[in-house]
Amino acid sequence: MIPARIRRALNLRPGDKVEIKLEGRRLVLQRESARGARLRRGRFGRPVLVAAKGAAPMTSESVIALLEELP
């Protein structure tokens, strides 16, 4: 199990894949691939689109596809 402090620092969610490698005497853990944009619930329960750092600009089609994933 990965400690909560490290999960928060890497912004890991259940199901995320991580890469573990040994560099000299260090164990390096990193998320396998950067996560794209995701939807989360805002303060008043409304969906808020959160893009990953350095993500490409969102298109109308990608926003619509994400909105369709909401329960």
Buried (B, 14 or more C-beta within 10 A) or exposed (E): EEEEEEBEEBEBEEEBEEEEEEEEEEEEEEBEEEBEBEBEEEEEEEEEBEEEEEEEEEEEEBEEEBEEEEE
